[in-house]
Amino acid sequence: MQHTILKTTSMLLLAGITLSGCAMIEKSNATSDEQKLAAAGFKVKFADTPEKLAHVKSMKQREVVSHIQNGDVFYAYADAEFCKCLYMGTQTNYQEYEKLTIEQRTAEMNRDAAMNWNAWGGWGAWYY
């Protein structure tokens, strides 16, 4: 009986740690996107009323989506979980956001390419 309780408690603890880690990664990704949006000139509007929060929750989450209003294209990024906000921008802001995204990916690829993987002895047959 005691062994079963210990085993169950251990499994629940492990599941909690795993889910917590996933949430932290998701929050980090959202923060990175939101920093790029702000740098690109998107305006942030906080969902500071229950009505605004309900509207933000009804939108596609943590993804830039376009919509047309009076013949003009606008872009929105909703985050009801972490910042409880809505980022809004124009075509120019979106183009700058895309440019920043490409620059970030390029920097990450360059950083990865600069890693000296041979210092680890390569990925020989022992790895597989």
Backbone as JSON, one array per atom type, in Angstrom:
{
  "sequence": "MQHTILKTTSMLLLAGITLSGCAMIEKSNATSDEQKLAAAGFKVKFADTPEKLAHVKSMKQREVVSHIQNGDVFYAYADAEFCKCLYMGTQTNYQEYEKLTIEQRTAEMNRDAAMNWNAWGGWGAWYY",
  "N": [[0.83, -1.19, 0.0], [1.86, 1.29, 0.87], [3.97, 1.52, -0.91], [2.59, 1.79, -3.33], [1.32, 4.26, -2.96], [3.56, 5.93, -2.8], [4.63, 5.52, -5.33], [2.54, 6.52, -6.96], [2.46, 9.19, -6.1], [5.0, 10.0, -6.92], [4.75, 9.75, -9.7], [2.75, 11.67, -10.22], [4.08, 13.99, -9.42], [6.19, 14.02, -11.28], [4.7, 14.33, -13.65], [3.6, 16.84, -13.16], [5.92, 18.47, -13.11], [6.81, 18.12, -15.73], [4.66, 19.22, -17.22], [4.78, 21.81, -16.27], [7.25, 22.6, -17.24], [6.72, 22.57, -20.01], [4.82, 24.62, -20.15], [6.42, 26.78, -19.44], [8.18, 26.92, -21.61], [6.37, 27.52, -23.64], [5.48, 30.02, -22.75], [7.87, 31.43, -22.95], [8.26, 31.39, -25.74], [6.01, 32.89, -26.51], [6.64, 35.34, -25.31], [8.94, 36.04, -26.76], [7.85, 36.37, -29.35], [6.12, 38.51, -28.8], [7.91, 40.5, -28.1], [9.17, 40.92, -30.56], [6.96, 41.81, -32.03], [6.39, 44.24, -30.71], [8.78, 45.6, -31.21], [8.53, 45.85, -33.94], [6.64, 47.75, -34.17], [3.98, 47.25, -33.57], [1.0, 48.0, -31.79], [0.15, 47.59, -28.42], [-2.71, 46.48, -26.75], [-4.29, 46.16, -23.77], [-6.32, 43.66, -22.29], [-8.33, 44.79, -20.29], [-10.82, 44.66, -19.24], [-13.62, 42.5, -18.52], [-15.1, 42.07, -20.87], [-13.33, 42.78, -22.96], [-11.34, 40.86, -22.51], [-12.79, 38.52, -23.02], [-13.23, 38.88, -25.74], [-10.57, 38.78, -26.71], [-9.97, 36.16, -26.0], [-11.63, 34.83, -27.76], [-10.37, 34.95, -30.15], [-7.92, 33.67, -32.53], [-5.15, 32.24, -30.97], [-1.94, 33.52, -30.07], [-0.87, 33.91, -32.66], [-0.18, 35.64, -35.6], [-2.72, 37.22, -37.32], [-4.52, 38.32, -40.19], [-6.79, 40.96, -41.03], [-9.35, 42.73, -42.78], [-10.3, 46.09, -42.87], [-12.33, 48.63, -43.77], [-11.16, 48.56, -46.32], [-8.45, 48.51, -45.79], [-5.61, 46.57, -44.76], [-5.1, 45.01, -41.71], [-3.3, 43.72, -38.88], [-3.4, 41.33, -36.26], [-2.55, 40.03, -33.05], [-3.33, 37.86, -30.64], [-3.22, 37.21, -27.16], [-4.44, 35.59, -24.73], [-3.68, 34.18, -22.54], [-1.07, 34.68, -21.36], [-0.09, 37.55, -21.51], [-2.56, 38.68, -21.62], [-3.61, 40.31, -23.72], [-3.8, 42.27, -26.78], [-2.11, 42.63, -29.72], [-1.82, 45.04, -32.22], [-1.41, 45.93, -35.61], [-0.16, 47.47, -38.68], [0.21, 46.91, -42.27], [2.84, 47.65, -42.81], [4.0, 47.37, -40.25], [3.69, 44.61, -39.98], [5.34, 43.64, -42.04], [7.83, 44.45, -41.04], [7.89, 42.92, -38.72], [8.01, 40.33, -39.84], [10.51, 40.55, -41.07], [12.16, 40.82, -38.79], [11.69, 38.31, -37.65], [12.83, 36.6, -39.56], [15.49, 37.46, -39.38], [16.05, 36.67, -36.76], [15.81, 33.87, -36.95], [17.86, 33.36, -38.78], [20.08, 34.18, -37.29], [19.98, 32.26, -35.26], [20.44, 29.94, -36.75], [23.02, 30.48, -37.69], [24.38, 30.56, -35.26], [24.06, 27.92, -34.43], [25.43, 26.65, -36.52], [27.97, 27.52, -35.99], [28.69, 26.1, -33.8], [31.01, 23.91, -32.36], [30.82, 20.93, -33.06], [32.46, 18.78, -33.47], [34.17, 18.74, -31.35], [32.99, 17.13, -29.56], [33.47, 14.69, -30.46], [32.1, 13.86, -32.64], [29.24, 12.34, -34.28], [29.16, 9.43, -34.1], [28.81, 5.84, -34.69], [28.19, 4.93, -32.16], [26.29, 6.66, -31.21], [23.87, 6.09, -32.41]],
  "CA": [[0.0, 0.0, 0.0], [2.73, 2.46, 0.97], [4.73, 1.55, -2.17], [1.67, 2.3, -4.35], [1.15, 5.69, -2.7], [4.82, 6.57, -3.17], [4.73, 5.44, -6.79], [1.54, 7.44, -7.5], [2.93, 10.54, -5.8], [6.15, 10.26, -7.8], [4.24, 9.94, -11.07], [2.06, 12.96, -10.26], [5.12, 15.0, -9.34], [6.87, 14.02, -12.57], [3.77, 14.91, -14.63], [3.53, 18.28, -12.86], [7.17, 19.1, -13.54], [6.81, 18.09, -17.2], [3.69, 20.21, -17.7], [5.31, 23.13, -15.91], [8.32, 22.89, -18.21], [6.09, 22.89, -21.29], [4.21, 25.94, -20.03], [7.49, 27.78, -19.44], [8.66, 27.04, -22.99], [5.31, 28.2, -24.37], [5.52, 31.42, -22.33], [9.08, 32.01, -23.53], [7.99, 31.61, -27.16], [5.07, 34.0, -26.61], [7.37, 36.56, -24.97], [9.8, 36.35, -27.89], [6.99, 36.91, -30.4], [5.59, 39.8, -28.38], [9.01, 41.46, -28.19], [9.33, 41.24, -31.98], [5.81, 42.62, -32.43], [6.58, 45.59, -30.19], [9.9, 46.2, -31.96], [8.06, 46.12, -35.3], [5.71, 48.88, -34.13], [2.62, 46.88, -33.21], [0.5, 48.63, -30.57], [-0.44, 46.62, -27.5], [-3.94, 46.87, -26.05], [-4.52, 45.17, -22.71], [-7.7, 43.25, -22.04], [-8.49, 45.22, -18.9], [-12.21, 44.46, -18.82], [-14.07, 41.14, -18.86], [-15.55, 42.04, -22.27], [-12.14, 42.76, -23.81], [-10.69, 39.56, -22.34], [-13.63, 37.54, -23.74], [-12.95, 39.06, -27.17], [-9.22, 38.27, -26.97], [-10.06, 34.7, -25.9], [-12.36, 34.3, -28.92], [-9.5, 35.04, -31.33], [-6.85, 32.68, -32.67], [-4.17, 32.59, -29.96], [-0.5, 33.61, -30.3], [-0.57, 33.8, -34.08], [-0.54, 36.87, -36.3], [-3.77, 37.02, -38.3], [-4.87, 39.56, -40.88], [-8.21, 41.25, -41.29], [-9.54, 43.93, -43.61], [-11.26, 47.04, -42.33], [-12.44, 49.8, -44.67], [-10.24, 48.4, -47.44], [-7.06, 48.44, -45.32], [-5.25, 45.32, -44.1], [-4.53, 45.15, -40.37], [-2.84, 42.46, -38.31], [-3.64, 41.21, -34.83], [-1.95, 38.9, -32.33], [-4.03, 37.77, -29.36], [-2.64, 36.34, -26.14], [-5.34, 35.64, -23.57], [-3.14, 33.4, -21.43], [0.09, 35.25, -20.68], [-0.16, 39.0, -21.31], [-3.96, 39.09, -21.67], [-3.53, 41.51, -24.53], [-3.96, 42.18, -28.21], [-1.18, 43.46, -30.48], [-2.45, 45.45, -33.47], [-0.46, 46.62, -36.47], [-0.46, 47.71, -40.09], [0.99, 46.13, -43.23], [4.24, 48.02, -42.59], [4.41, 46.71, -39.0], [3.79, 43.17, -40.23], [6.55, 43.41, -42.84], [8.97, 44.59, -40.12], [7.84, 41.73, -37.86], [8.52, 39.22, -40.64], [11.95, 40.78, -41.22], [12.78, 40.48, -37.51], [11.59, 36.86, -37.49], [13.85, 36.0, -40.44], [16.8, 37.77, -38.8], [16.22, 35.83, -35.57], [16.06, 32.49, -37.4], [19.19, 33.34, -39.38], [21.05, 34.24, -36.19], [19.97, 30.96, -34.6], [21.11, 28.97, -37.63], [24.45, 30.8, -37.67], [24.9, 30.14, -33.95], [24.13, 26.46, -34.46], [26.49, 26.26, -37.46], [29.26, 27.85, -35.39], [29.0, 25.15, -32.72], [32.07, 22.97, -32.7], [30.31, 19.62, -32.7], [33.56, 17.81, -33.51], [34.79, 18.69, -30.03], [32.31, 16.06, -28.84], [33.86, 13.43, -31.06], [31.22, 13.53, -33.76], [28.05, 11.54, -34.03], [29.52, 8.11, -34.63], [27.89, 4.71, -34.59], [27.78, 4.77, -30.77], [25.13, 7.51, -30.94], [22.65, 5.46, -32.91]],
  "C": [[0.87, 1.25, 0.0], [3.54, 2.62, -0.32], [3.86, 2.15, -3.28], [1.46, 3.8, -4.19], [2.4, 6.45, -3.12], [4.97, 6.62, -4.68], [3.77, 6.44, -7.44], [1.97, 8.89, -7.29], [4.09, 10.92, -6.71], [5.69, 10.53, -9.23], [3.53, 11.29, -11.21], [3.05, 14.11, -10.22], [5.85, 15.13, -10.67], [5.98, 14.66, -13.64], [3.66, 16.42, -14.42], [4.75, 19.03, -13.32], [7.22, 19.18, -15.06], [5.87, 19.15, -17.76], [4.16, 21.63, -17.4], [6.4, 23.55, -16.89], [7.76, 23.27, -19.57], [5.47, 24.28, -21.25], [5.27, 27.04, -20.06], [8.04, 27.99, -20.85], [7.65, 27.82, -23.82], [5.31, 29.69, -24.03], [6.74, 32.11, -22.92], [8.88, 32.31, -25.01], [7.05, 32.8, -27.35], [5.78, 35.32, -26.32], [8.27, 36.98, -26.11], [8.99, 36.96, -29.03], [6.51, 38.31, -30.04], [6.68, 40.87, -28.41], [9.24, 41.87, -29.64], [8.17, 42.11, -32.47], [5.97, 44.06, -31.96], [7.7, 46.31, -30.94], [9.48, 46.57, -33.38], [7.03, 47.25, -35.33], [4.27, 48.52, -33.86], [2.25, 47.57, -31.91], [-0.16, 47.57, -29.71], [-1.65, 47.24, -26.82], [-4.23, 45.78, -25.03], [-6.01, 44.9, -22.53], [-8.01, 43.52, -20.57], [-9.95, 45.22, -18.42], [-12.61, 43.03, -19.18], [-14.51, 41.02, -20.33], [-14.36, 41.96, -23.22], [-11.44, 41.41, -23.72], [-11.48, 38.47, -23.07], [-13.38, 37.65, -25.24], [-11.58, 38.51, -27.53], [-9.24, 36.74, -26.94], [-10.74, 34.08, -27.12], [-11.51, 34.28, -30.19], [-8.5, 33.9, -31.36], [-5.7, 33.14, -31.78], [-2.73, 32.5, -30.45], [-0.11, 33.31, -31.76], [-1.02, 35.1, -34.74], [-1.57, 36.54, -37.37], [-4.13, 38.37, -38.92], [-6.39, 39.71, -40.95], [-8.28, 42.57, -42.05], [-10.62, 44.79, -42.98], [-11.21, 48.3, -43.2], [-11.41, 49.75, -45.8], [-8.77, 48.33, -47.06], [-6.82, 47.11, -44.6], [-4.6, 45.65, -42.75], [-4.17, 43.76, -39.85], [-3.05, 42.49, -36.8], [-2.99, 39.94, -34.29], [-2.57, 38.9, -30.95], [-3.32, 36.81, -28.42], [-3.48, 36.48, -24.87], [-4.75, 34.95, -22.35], [-2.04, 34.14, -20.66], [-0.04, 36.76, -20.45], [-1.59, 39.51, -21.23], [-4.07, 40.4, -22.45], [-3.74, 41.2, -26.0], [-2.96, 43.14, -28.84], [-1.84, 43.76, -31.82], [-1.45, 46.24, -34.29], [-0.93, 46.73, -37.9], [0.37, 46.77, -40.96], [2.48, 46.4, -43.03], [4.79, 47.36, -41.33], [4.61, 45.22, -39.22], [5.03, 42.84, -41.04], [7.8, 43.51, -41.97], [9.04, 43.4, -39.18], [8.41, 40.52, -38.58], [10.03, 39.33, -40.83], [12.69, 40.4, -39.94], [12.76, 38.98, -37.26], [12.65, 36.16, -38.32], [15.24, 36.25, -39.88], [17.07, 36.89, -37.58], [16.54, 34.39, -35.97], [17.45, 32.36, -38.01], [20.26, 33.35, -38.31], [21.12, 32.9, -35.46], [20.67, 29.91, -35.44], [22.61, 29.22, -37.67], [25.09, 30.37, -36.36], [25.05, 28.62, -33.92], [25.26, 25.98, -35.37], [27.87, 26.52, -36.86], [29.64, 26.92, -34.25], [30.06, 24.17, -33.2], [31.64, 21.57, -32.24], [31.41, 18.56, -32.72], [34.28, 17.7, -32.17], [34.19, 17.57, -29.18], [32.64, 14.7, -29.43], [32.96, 12.99, -32.19], [30.06, 12.66, -33.33], [28.26, 10.16, -34.65], [28.45, 7.07, -34.39], [27.38, 4.53, -33.15], [26.52, 5.56, -30.46], [23.82, 6.83, -31.32], [22.52, 4.14, -32.26]]
}
